Amino acid sequence: MIFKVYYQATKTETPVREKTHSIYVEAKDVPEVRVILKDQPFHIELIEQLSEAHLQYEKQNEDFQLWGQ
């Protein structure tokens, strides 16, 4: 499954919507996504599992790339 992870670049700043970034991670479930990203210096706001239709939509974005690839 593919998950879209919304995050802030640092763990020390208060989350601001305009500064939210996103990455895509392949994993079996949300806990596995958290394990994959546990050593990253950013603050995870939300992890969203993408449906097939949503994934196809996201793949149309030229910046789409799975984490770690």
Number of C-alpha atoms within 10 A of each C-alpha: 13 19 22 19 21 19 21 21 17 13 13 10 10 9 16 9 10 7 9 15 14 16 15 22 24 17 16 12 13 19 10 13 19 16 10 15 15 12 8 12 12 17 19 21 13 12 20 12 19 16 12 11 8 10 17 11 11 16 11 9 9 7 9 13 13 13 11 8 5
